[in-house]
Amino acid sequence: MKEITQPLIGFIIVMVSAGAVANEPVHPSPSAQSASSGRGLTLTPVDQEPADGRKAITAAQLEKLRKAVREKNQSRTKRFELVRGLIRAGAVQEAVEAAQEWRKHDAYNLVVVRMLGDLYTELGQTEKAQRIYSAVVELLPTDARAHRALATVLKQRGDLDGAYQRLMSALTLQPKDARIAFELADVAQRLGRLDEAQQRFETIVGQSKLAAKIRYPAKQRLGQILATQRRLSASEGNTARSSALKQQLATLKLAGGVENDIKVYLSWDTDRTDVDLWVTNPAGQKVFYKKKKGRFGGTLYDDVTNGYGPESFTARGAVSGMYTVQVNYFSGGRGTFKEARGEVIVVLNEGRDSEERVVLPYRLFRPGQTVTVAQVRAQ
């Protein structure tokens, strides 16, 4: 597995072929901005944050944000808008100072802690950034959400081992939370711990009382692992094991089977929030929670409205043209202030020897925002 990371959060491009795994981040080059499959599918990363966050901000607008904080210094929203405004203006050091001042008034707020870590990262102060990120769980050691929030940051920095440990802590605190268990299984798979990942996904699938919106994506991921094992068994001439795995795959009853041109997974790190996956097909038709099946057979499964995900999209046979992958922050919990961070995982040529996996981090700051994370062109 090859990881390419770009600051601030960075695009993490993970290419998996025939189960090969490595955990060595490398620096991007201009040629490493897209992933191409062997069957005419090319993925290009687009954004990691909404485009409106890059709009220029005037001195007058900044002063208005400063005034709003002076008048309502207990408002998380006003302080957040000031820090974001300063970042947009390129005033990173002043943004650090504003975030530090915010933290004095709101020490247990995970958003400001992570923002400070991001700012120190941008300034190249990596050790200080790591200490700040670690404060997320030091402040709230028994809060599973804090451990999960830190896990997201670590994944986006390319530290899958660290993310694994945080998710283990989160699951220990909330052992019945299948969403955390799903993410832990995902990280185990990405670390190459396929036996463990398989066992964890099988445990989720085996919980008959669990909502299908979690069990089915677990079946999809379990199917990926079993299909890989089947291909390896076939290549080794082990027909008995290959046949047994084929039967095991059949019991999962996966719509579209395990061989698909495009598969997309969405996850995010805030509970009690609704973040949506949108995929626009080459006909310009958006497949999302209101229209879960597209004209060319692309299908969304399912609409998770209470936090974390996962949601997934499958195009068994991609038609020629462009597929645009977006994430929309539909709504946050009532009475709370939250940003949403997470990952979109795009699998090209799923279930084939040419399978490739691309991991795209994203960050959304308020409900109503949308970020375009990738475009996939089918030839």
Secondary structure as the mmCIF struct_conf table of DSSP 4:
data_model
#
loop_
_struct_conf.conf_type_id
_struct_conf.id
_struct_conf.beg_label_comp_id
_struct_conf.beg_label_asym_id
_struct_conf.beg_label_seq_id
_struct_conf.end_label_comp_id
_struct_conf.end_label_asym_id
_struct_conf.end_label_seq_id
STRN STRN1 LYS A 2 ILE A 4
BEND BEND1 PRO A 7 ILE A 9
STRN STRN2 ILE A 12 ILE A 12
STRN STRN3 MET A 15 MET A 15
BEND BEND2 SER A 17 SER A 17
TURN_TY1_P TURN_TY1_P1 ALA A 18 GLY A 19
STRN STRN4 GLU A 24 VAL A 26
HELX_RH_3T_P HELX_RH_3T_P1 PRO A 30 ALA A 32
BEND BEND3 GLN A 33 GLN A 33
STRN STRN5 ALA A 35 SER A 36
TURN_TY1_P TURN_TY1_P2 GLY A 38 ARG A 39
BEND BEND4 GLY A 40 GLY A 40
STRN STRN6 LEU A 41 PRO A 45
BEND BEND5 GLN A 48 GLU A 49
HELX_RH_3T_P HELX_RH_3T_P2 ALA A 51 ARG A 54
BEND BEND6 LYS A 55 LYS A 55
HELX_RH_AL_P HELX_RH_AL_P1 ALA A 59 GLU A 71
TURN_TY1_P TURN_TY1_P3 ASN A 73 GLN A 74
HELX_RH_AL_P HELX_RH_AL_P2 ARG A 76 ARG A 88
TURN_TY1_P TURN_TY1_P4 ALA A 89 GLY A 90
HELX_RH_AL_P HELX_RH_AL_P3 VAL A 92 HIS A 105
TURN_TY1_P TURN_TY1_P5 ALA A 107 TYR A 108
HELX_RH_AL_P HELX_RH_AL_P4 LEU A 110 GLU A 122
TURN_TY1_P TURN_TY1_P6 LEU A 123 GLY A 124
HELX_RH_AL_P HELX_RH_AL_P5 THR A 126 LEU A 139
BEND BEND7 LEU A 140 LEU A 140
TURN_TY1_P TURN_TY1_P7 PRO A 141 THR A 142
HELX_RH_AL_P HELX_RH_AL_P6 ALA A 144 GLN A 156
TURN_TY1_P TURN_TY1_P8 ARG A 157 GLY A 158
HELX_RH_AL_P HELX_RH_AL_P7 LEU A 160 LEU A 173
BEND BEND8 GLN A 174 GLN A 174
TURN_TY1_P TURN_TY1_P9 PRO A 175 LYS A 176
HELX_RH_AL_P HELX_RH_AL_P8 ALA A 178 ARG A 190
TURN_TY1_P TURN_TY1_P10 LEU A 191 GLY A 192
HELX_RH_AL_P HELX_RH_AL_P9 LEU A 194 VAL A 205
TURN_TY1_P TURN_TY1_P11 GLY A 206 GLY A 206
TURN_TY1_P TURN_TY1_P12 SER A 208 LYS A 209
BEND BEND9 LEU A 210 LEU A 210
HELX_RH_AL_P HELX_RH_AL_P10 ALA A 212 SER A 235
TURN_TY1_P TURN_TY1_P13 GLU A 236 GLY A 237
HELX_RH_AL_P HELX_RH_AL_P11 THR A 239 LEU A 252
TURN_TY1_P TURN_TY1_P14 ALA A 255 GLY A 256
BEND BEND10 VAL A 258 VAL A 258
STRN STRN7 ASN A 260 TRP A 268
BEND BEND11 ASP A 269 ASP A 269
STRN STRN8 ASP A 271 ASP A 271
TURN_TY1_P TURN_TY1_P15 ARG A 272 ARG A 272
STRN STRN9 ASP A 274 THR A 280
TURN_TY1_P TURN_TY1_P16 PRO A 282 ALA A 283
BEND BEND12 GLY A 284 GLY A 284
HELX_LH_PP_P HELX_LH_PP_P1 GLN A 285 GLN A 285
STRN STRN10 LYS A 286 VAL A 287
STRN STRN11 PHE A 288 PHE A 288
TURN_TY1_P TURN_TY1_P17 TYR A 289 LYS A 290
STRN STRN12 LYS A 291 LYS A 291
STRN STRN13 LYS A 293 LYS A 293
TURN_TY1_P TURN_TY1_P18 ARG A 295 PHE A 296
BEND BEND13 GLY A 297 GLY A 297
STRN STRN14 THR A 299 TYR A 301
BEND BEND14 ASN A 306 ASN A 306
STRN STRN15 GLY A 307 GLY A 307
BEND BEND15 TYR A 308 TYR A 308
STRN STRN16 GLU A 311 ALA A 315
BEND BEND16 ARG A 316 GLY A 317
HELX_LH_PP_P HELX_LH_PP_P2 ALA A 318 VAL A 319
BEND BEND17 SER A 320 SER A 320
STRN STRN17 GLY A 321 SER A 331
TURN_TY1_P TURN_TY1_P19 ARG A 334 GLY A 335
STRN STRN18 ALA A 340 GLU A 350
TURN_TY1_P TURN_TY1_P20 GLY A 351 GLY A 351
BEND BEND18 ARG A 352 ARG A 352
TURN_TY1_P TURN_TY1_P21 ASP A 353 SER A 354
STRN STRN19 GLU A 356 LEU A 364
BEND BEND19 ARG A 366 ARG A 366
TURN_TY1_P TURN_TY1_P22 PRO A 367 GLY A 368
STRN STRN20 THR A 370 ALA A 378
#
